[in-house]
Amino acid sequence: MTDYCTIDQTTGFTSFPELFRNQPVNKSLKISVILPVRNEEENLIKTLDALRRQLNDSGKPVSHNDYEVLLLANNCTDESVAVSYEYQRRFPEFCLHVEEITLPAEVAHIGTVRRLLMDAAYERFTSIGKPSGIIASTDSDSEVDRFWICQTIKEINSGNDVVGGRIFTKPAKSISRLYYLRDITYKHLVSKLEDLLDPVTNDRWPRHFQCFGASFAVTCRIYDRSGRLPVVPFLEDMAFHKSLIRIDAKIRLSPFVQVFTSDRIVGRVDFGLSVQLKQWGEMNAGSHALMVEPVGSLIAKLHARKLLRALWKVDFDAQKTLSEISDTLGLDPDWTNHQCQNTPYFGMLWEVIEDKLNEQGWSSVWPQINITEAIPELKKEIFRISNGIQSN
């Protein structure tokens, strides 16, 4: 067990500098997979089996010299650690590195653990001079697809900085299932609408909407530039995704990178998919509507974002375009122009604008609607745009 730790007095971040330092790094390493573990003895073997049995495009096993798995067990009270070491013993050819730590209660959360793992992977690539090395993340209640490693590397090699994988839950007769399916249908359609109205060159359709801890990958170079993974108690993956958007990282939400995760409603964090599923089940039982952003609001913002993106690339002084953007969003043109002139990244600029919209009461202009109304409206609008039909 690794006990030696240091605490940054400014940020309060607890680090363990010696994590995985005694594990040799193969110079041909392409991807380091991080795996946080806390009391997962029931799921862990399936998770490790899926990672060990990776295939390439030809259906042959991916070389274990090309990837490794960094497993960090923290504050476990079950047999997770014993299971990990036994798995390591059974499959010595599989590059599985195991460490166990006990974190102080105030920082014993997923944000700390995933950050420790990502930093360790980053340092391992740095030690062999590979700033383009890939740090990939999954969870210990998840099973990656057989081509997960291969497809992740392929997407990064296509010029992307970040890859978000498609996350599926295993079908179950759960009271939360209906709301879960409505939610992913709505978000899938929003993603399609984004591709039609404000397409991004490196992330064209087919694509999806997820970039979560169960399946994301990032190059070391972009990981460092983004400021690294935020140390927050939960939703650390969403905070990290936001920081990547903020610096205009090339993010690919690839449908070809897939993972299957648990649909349990009792999780290991204060908020995550398990808690969301529980809430959806309660909403369904109480016949409460799932409310979402209306189609008109989405279209207005996507139209303005596309204009702003074009303006960003060419000329900040195009007054006509600035005026149209500001009219669409209800913003002062001078304020919009000032933000354009003084914001270093487009992603950061759009975040500032969305914050301003929220501050000015955009949601009162476009109040949320029932998702059962939004889904057919989205389908109708996507059909209209795809077929070049003019709106009434």
C-alpha positions as a printed NumPy array, in Angstrom:
array([[  0.   ,   0.   ,   0.   ],
       [  1.201,   3.509,  -0.882],
       [  0.937,   5.789,   2.15 ],
       [  3.339,   8.639,   1.393],
       [  1.403,  11.705,   0.27 ],
       [  1.872,  15.457,  -0.098],
       [ -0.794,  18.162,   0.184],
       [ -0.653,  21.319,  -1.918],
       [ -1.303,  24.136,   0.58 ],
       [ -2.788,  26.364,  -2.138],
       [ -5.231,  23.939,  -3.774],
       [ -5.576,  21.368,  -1.013],
       [ -4.917,  18.635,  -3.587],
       [ -3.516,  15.473,  -2.03 ],
       [ -0.918,  13.803,  -4.252],
       [  0.986,  10.543,  -4.017],
       [  4.239,  11.153,  -5.943],
       [  5.353,   7.54 ,  -5.755],
       [  2.276,   6.019,  -7.394],
       [  3.308,   3.505, -10.065],
       [  6.912,   4.795,  -9.956],
       [  8.233,   1.271,  -9.395],
       [  6.41 ,  -0.101, -12.442],
       [  8.562,  -0.121, -15.61 ],
       [  7.267,   1.766, -18.661],
       [  7.421,   0.017, -22.019],
       [  8.909,   2.417, -24.595],
       [  6.401,   1.237, -27.208],
       [  3.489,   2.241, -24.946],
       [  0.709,   4.011, -26.878],
       [ -2.146,   4.207, -24.389],
       [ -2.326,   4.124, -20.602],
       [ -5.754,   3.146, -19.264],
       [ -6.666,   4.443, -15.825],
       [ -9.039,   2.445, -13.627],
       [-10.259,   3.845, -10.278],
       [-11.526,   1.12 ,  -7.936],
       [-13.499,   1.315,  -4.725],
       [-15.365,  -1.736,  -3.426],
       [-15.956,  -3.313,  -6.839],
       [-15.198,  -6.982,  -6.151],
       [-18.413,  -8.063,  -7.915],
       [-17.658,  -6.265, -11.203],
       [-13.881,  -6.079, -11.333],
       [-13.047,  -9.355, -13.077],
       [-15.433,  -8.609, -15.962],
       [-13.927,  -5.123, -16.285],
       [-10.376,  -6.509, -16.4  ],
       [-11.318,  -9.325, -18.78 ],
       [-12.724,  -6.788, -21.24 ],
       [ -9.546,  -4.706, -21.076],
       [ -7.273,  -7.737, -21.44 ],
       [ -9.084,  -9.164, -24.489],
       [ -8.675,  -6.189, -26.823],
       [ -8.593,  -6.775, -30.577],
       [ -7.226,  -4.799, -33.534],
       [ -8.897,  -4.115, -36.899],
       [ -7.958,  -7.586, -38.119],
       [ -9.537,  -9.283, -35.136],
       [ -6.181, -10.21 , -33.632],
       [ -5.182,  -9.441, -30.023],
       [ -3.739,  -5.969, -29.42 ],
       [ -0.149,  -6.28 , -28.237],
       [  0.139,  -5.886, -24.477],
       [  3.226,  -3.776, -25.19 ],
       [  0.967,  -1.121, -26.725],
       [ -1.205,  -0.48 , -23.67 ],
       [ -1.259,  -0.795, -19.916],
       [ -3.852,  -0.54 , -17.153],
       [ -3.181,   1.522, -14.027],
       [ -5.531,   0.277, -11.313],
       [ -5.781,   2.409,  -8.187],
       [ -7.818,   0.969,  -5.318],
       [ -8.69 ,   3.533,  -2.679],
       [-10.262,   3.098,   0.751],
       [-11.568,  -0.37 ,  -0.093],
       [-13.335,  -2.41 ,   2.569],
       [-14.117,  -5.44 ,   0.388],
       [-11.884,  -7.873,  -1.541],
       [-11.186,  -5.566,  -4.52 ],
       [ -7.463,  -5.362,  -3.802],
       [ -7.091,  -9.131,  -3.373],
       [ -9.043,  -9.697,  -6.608],
       [ -6.747,  -7.247,  -8.438],
       [ -3.528,  -8.904,  -7.285],
       [ -4.893, -12.367,  -8.017],
       [ -5.825, -11.259, -11.54 ],
       [ -2.336,  -9.848, -11.99 ],
       [ -0.864, -13.185, -10.888],
       [ -3.098, -15.203, -13.249],
       [ -2.278, -13.109, -16.327],
       [  1.344, -11.93 , -16.019],
       [  1.528, -11.062, -19.745],
       [ -1.242,  -8.456, -19.275],
       [  0.25 ,  -5.063, -18.333],
       [ -1.843,  -4.501, -15.231],
       [ -0.257,  -2.333, -12.527],
       [ -1.976,  -2.253,  -9.145],
       [ -1.633,   0.245,  -6.302],
       [ -3.633,   0.635,  -3.107],
       [ -4.01 ,   3.85 ,  -1.096],
       [ -6.028,   5.177,   1.806],
       [ -7.118,   8.765,   1.292],
       [ -8.058,  11.203,   4.063],
       [-11.86 ,  11.345,   4.392],
       [-12.113,  14.917,   3.106],
       [-10.513,  14.   ,  -0.246],
       [-11.611,  10.366,  -0.575],
       [-13.677,  10.931,  -3.714],
       [-13.562,  10.103,  -7.417],
       [-12.158,  13.505,  -8.403],
       [ -9.026,  12.899,  -6.359],
       [ -8.584,   9.317,  -7.521],
       [ -9.093,   9.979, -11.229],
       [ -6.751,  12.976, -11.045],
       [ -4.057,  10.901,  -9.284],
       [ -4.344,   8.251, -11.965],
       [ -4.253,  10.688, -14.876],
       [ -1.246,  12.47 , -13.422],
       [  0.526,   9.135, -12.964],
       [ -0.191,   8.162, -16.584],
       [  1.022,  11.578, -17.745],
       [  4.285,  11.192, -15.804],
       [  4.832,   7.724, -17.257],
       [  4.566,   9.036, -20.817],
       [  6.776,  12.   , -19.925],
       [  9.445,   9.611, -18.665],
       [  9.702,   8.026, -22.15 ],
       [  9.392,  11.321, -24.053],
       [  5.892,  10.838, -25.488],
       [  3.802,  14.034, -25.189],
       [  1.395,  12.503, -27.707],
       [  0.77 ,   9.485, -25.458],
       [ -2.906,   8.721, -24.82 ],
       [ -4.465,   8.639, -21.358],
       [ -7.753,   6.711, -21.45 ],
       [-10.289,   6.375, -18.659],
       [-12.899,   3.778, -17.789],
       [-14.731,   2.655, -14.647],
       [-14.59 ,  -0.546, -12.621],
       [-18.307,  -1.242, -13.077],
       [-17.945,  -1.043, -16.878],
       [-16.897,  -3.361, -19.706],
       [-15.185,  -1.811, -22.714],
       [-15.931,  -3.105, -26.199],
       [-13.434,  -5.541, -27.773],
       [-12.177,  -2.785, -30.133],
       [-12.098,   0.01 , -27.537],
       [ -8.306,   0.434, -27.549],
       [ -8.003,   0.107, -31.315],
       [-10.793,   2.583, -32.101],
       [ -9.567,   5.09 , -29.529],
       [ -6.076,   5.108, -31.04 ],
       [ -7.569,   5.405, -34.531],
       [ -9.611,   8.474, -33.566],
       [ -6.607,  10.171, -31.937],
       [ -4.451,   9.354, -34.973],
       [ -7.072,  11.101, -37.136],
       [ -5.993,  14.386, -35.555],
       [ -8.224,  14.555, -32.498],
       [ -7.047,  15.574, -29.026],
       [ -9.896,  13.952, -27.1  ],
       [-12.192,  10.991, -27.681],
       [-15.473,  10.483, -25.86 ],
       [-16.819,   6.944, -26.147],
       [-20.467,   5.893, -26.465],
       [-21.683,   4.57 , -23.111],
       [-24.484,   2.025, -22.976],
       [-26.27 ,   0.635, -19.951],
       [-27.278,  -3.002, -20.065],
       [-31.019,  -3.44 , -20.717],
       [-32.954,  -3.943, -17.503],
       [-36.588,  -3.902, -16.416],
       [-36.118,  -0.865, -14.24 ],
       [-38.614,   1.867, -13.414],
       [-35.951,   4.379, -14.484],
       [-35.475,   2.809, -17.933],
       [-38.193,   4.818, -19.709],
       [-36.813,   8.182, -18.559],
       [-33.253,   7.079, -19.333],
       [-34.246,   6.173, -22.901],
       [-36.096,   9.465, -23.356],
       [-33.066,  11.385, -22.1  ],
       [-30.591,   9.713, -24.437],
       [-33.01 ,  10.014, -27.382],
       [-33.359,  13.752, -26.791],
       [-29.589,  14.246, -26.458],
       [-28.909,  12.105, -29.515],
       [-31.279,  14.267, -31.572],
       [-29.722,  17.465, -30.204],
       [-26.33 ,  16.148, -31.316],
       [-27.725,  15.547, -34.812],
       [-29.215,  19.051, -34.895],
       [-25.836,  20.509, -33.873],
       [-24.182,  18.685, -36.767],
       [-26.734,  20.105, -39.2  ],
       [-26.698,  23.712, -37.978],
       [-23.187,  24.216, -36.561],
       [-20.973,  21.377, -37.815],
       [-17.459,  20.914, -36.459],
       [-14.995,  19.508, -38.996],
       [-13.368,  16.884, -36.773],
       [-16.636,  15.651, -35.213],
       [-19.135,  15.114, -38.002],
       [-22.063,  12.726, -37.978],
       [-22.261,   9.919, -36.921],
       [-21.45 ,  11.137, -33.416],
       [-23.071,  11.167, -29.971],
       [-23.163,  13.375, -26.858],
       [-21.05 ,  11.681, -24.156],
       [-17.59 ,  12.365, -22.754],
       [-17.715,  10.765, -19.316],
       [-15.363,   8.858, -17.017],
       [-16.492,   5.444, -18.247],
       [-14.954,   6.195, -21.655],
       [-12.815,   9.166, -22.538],
       [ -9.275,   9.544, -23.824],
       [ -6.968,  12.54 , -24.094],
       [ -3.44 ,  13.164, -25.298],
       [ -0.872,  14.119, -22.687],
       [ -0.27 ,  17.434, -24.435],
       [ -3.917,  18.527, -24.225],
       [ -4.33 ,  17.107, -20.722],
       [ -1.598,  19.408, -19.463],
       [ -2.778,  22.429, -21.469],
       [ -6.305,  22.111, -20.098],
       [ -5.069,  22.497, -16.524],
       [ -5.587,  18.764, -15.875],
       [ -8.627,  17.072, -14.405],
       [-10.426,  19.244, -11.814],
       [-10.365,  17.806,  -8.291],
       [-14.056,  17.911,  -7.409],
       [-16.048,  15.353,  -5.375],
       [-18.306,  14.29 ,  -8.273],
       [-19.015,  15.063, -11.939],
       [-15.271,  15.522, -12.36 ],
       [-15.529,  14.1  , -15.884],
       [-18.073,  16.758, -16.903],
       [-15.899,  19.489, -15.385],
       [-12.917,  18.124, -17.324],
       [-14.922,  18.019, -20.565],
       [-15.88 ,  21.659, -20.011],
       [-12.229,  22.629, -19.508],
       [-11.337,  20.888, -22.782],
       [-14.07 ,  22.735, -24.7  ],
       [-12.831,  25.965, -23.153],
       [ -9.395,  25.633, -24.843],
       [-10.749,  24.505, -28.241],
       [ -9.445,  20.954, -27.931],
       [-10.427,  18.801, -30.917],
       [-13.027,  16.553, -29.306],
       [-14.393,  13.555, -31.176],
       [-17.549,  11.958, -29.753],
       [-17.053,   8.664, -31.526],
       [-19.821,   6.059, -31.924],
       [-17.116,   3.507, -32.74 ],
       [-15.606,   3.67 , -29.237],
       [-18.053,   1.855, -26.982],
       [-18.431,   0.743, -23.379],
       [-21.175,  -1.   , -21.397],
       [-21.732,   0.149, -17.839],
       [-23.75 ,  -0.761, -14.772],
       [-27.32 ,   0.477, -14.359],
       [-27.248,   0.229, -10.578],
       [-29.04 ,   2.93 ,  -8.599],
       [-26.677,   2.75 ,  -5.615],
       [-23.317,   4.123,  -6.698],
       [-19.937,   4.976,  -5.21 ],
       [-20.193,   8.763,  -5.625],
       [-22.508,  11.499,  -4.352],
       [-23.796,  12.167,  -7.853],
       [-23.423,  10.256, -11.107],
       [-25.355,   7.917, -13.395],
       [-26.543,   5.759, -10.487],
       [-28.062,   8.757,  -8.692],
       [-29.565,  10.045, -11.934],
       [-31.189,   6.667, -12.592],
       [-32.613,   6.649,  -9.08 ],
       [-34.071,  10.137,  -9.579],
       [-35.589,   9.16 , -12.935],
       [-37.188,   6.134, -11.318],
       [-38.728,   8.334,  -8.644],
       [-39.947,  10.808, -11.288],
       [-41.53 ,   8.008, -13.289],
       [-43.21 ,   6.557, -10.201],
       [-44.605,  10.001,  -9.379],
       [-45.571,  10.783, -12.997],
       [-43.353,  13.874, -12.994],
       [-42.374,  15.248, -16.396],
       [-38.751,  15.359, -17.563],
       [-38.252,  18.967, -18.688],
       [-35.743,  20.024, -21.37 ],
       [-34.679,  22.975, -23.495],
       [-37.148,  23.646, -26.355],
       [-36.219,  23.274, -30.012],
       [-36.585,  26.986, -30.786],
       [-34.007,  27.855, -28.142],
       [-31.565,  25.272, -29.481],
       [-31.93 ,  26.524, -33.06 ],
       [-31.462,  30.176, -32.085],
       [-28.275,  29.446, -30.149],
       [-26.85 ,  27.105, -32.798],
       [-27.521,  29.687, -35.527],
       [-25.748,  32.371, -33.496],
       [-22.888,  30.047, -32.581],
       [-22.269,  29.173, -36.225],
       [-22.137,  32.868, -37.175],
       [-19.858,  33.597, -34.245],
       [-17.554,  30.703, -35.164],
       [-17.225,  32.013, -38.727],
       [-16.601,  35.529, -37.421],
       [-13.983,  34.215, -35.001],
       [-12.023,  32.626, -37.84 ],
       [-12.117,  35.634, -40.169],
       [-12.789,  39.133, -38.898],
       [-13.944,  40.436, -35.525],
       [-14.987,  43.743, -37.088],
       [-17.782,  42.375, -39.281],
       [-20.514,  44.612, -37.828],
       [-23.414,  43.091, -39.783],
       [-22.695,  39.607, -38.463],
       [-22.154,  40.897, -34.944],
       [-25.476,  42.695, -35.118],
       [-27.285,  39.54 , -36.284],
       [-25.697,  37.467, -33.504],
       [-26.609,  40.027, -30.897],
       [-30.183,  40.39 , -32.191],
       [-30.678,  36.617, -32.165],
       [-29.431,  36.287, -28.595],
       [-30.649,  39.61 , -27.239],
       [-27.138,  40.851, -26.461],
       [-25.545,  44.264, -26.798],
       [-23.378,  44.294, -29.979],
       [-20.625,  46.297, -28.309],
       [-20.473,  43.808, -25.425],
       [-20.337,  40.894, -27.897],
       [-17.575,  42.582, -29.886],
       [-15.581,  43.25 , -26.715],
       [-15.803,  39.583, -25.734],
       [-14.672,  38.536, -29.211],
       [-11.674,  40.843, -29.041],
       [-10.565,  39.774, -25.582],
       [-11.188,  36.028, -25.333],
       [ -8.328,  33.723, -26.428],
       [-10.408,  30.635, -27.352],
       [-13.717,  30.204, -29.124],
       [-14.914,  27.65 , -26.566],
       [-14.209,  30.114, -23.799],
       [-16.051,  32.847, -25.727],
       [-19.178,  30.737, -26.154],
       [-19.12 ,  29.835, -22.444],
       [-19.037,  33.545, -21.556],
       [-21.967,  34.198, -23.892],
       [-24.048,  31.337, -22.457],
       [-23.367,  32.624, -18.947],
       [-24.574,  36.042, -20.068],
       [-27.733,  34.552, -21.572],
       [-28.504,  32.757, -18.321],
       [-27.856,  35.946, -16.379],
       [-30.292,  37.866, -18.609],
       [-33.066,  35.293, -18.235],
       [-32.865,  33.328, -21.486],
       [-34.82 ,  30.488, -19.836],
       [-37.752,  32.81 , -19.181],
       [-37.865,  33.665, -22.885],
       [-37.55 ,  29.977, -23.771],
       [-39.074,  28.02 , -20.841],
       [-38.406,  24.292, -20.676],
       [-40.938,  21.846, -22.108],
       [-41.825,  18.203, -21.519],
       [-39.334,  15.91 , -23.214],
       [-42.227,  13.978, -24.775],
       [-43.078,  17.163, -26.702],
       [-39.468,  18.051, -27.508],
       [-38.51 ,  14.71 , -29.096],
       [-41.099,  14.755, -31.933],
       [-40.387,  18.456, -32.542],
       [-36.685,  17.7  , -32.85 ],
       [-37.344,  14.838, -35.268],
       [-39.559,  17.091, -37.389],
       [-36.955,  19.881, -37.475],
       [-34.124,  17.492, -38.336],
       [-36.201,  16.033, -41.188],
       [-37.001,  19.538, -42.475],
       [-33.369,  20.719, -42.429],
       [-31.999,  17.458, -43.848],
       [-34.403,  17.668, -46.788],
       [-33.981,  21.389, -47.425],
       [-37.593,  22.22 , -46.591],
       [-38.23 ,  25.854, -45.744],
       [-39.828,  26.574, -42.383],
       [-43.262,  28.197, -42.331]])
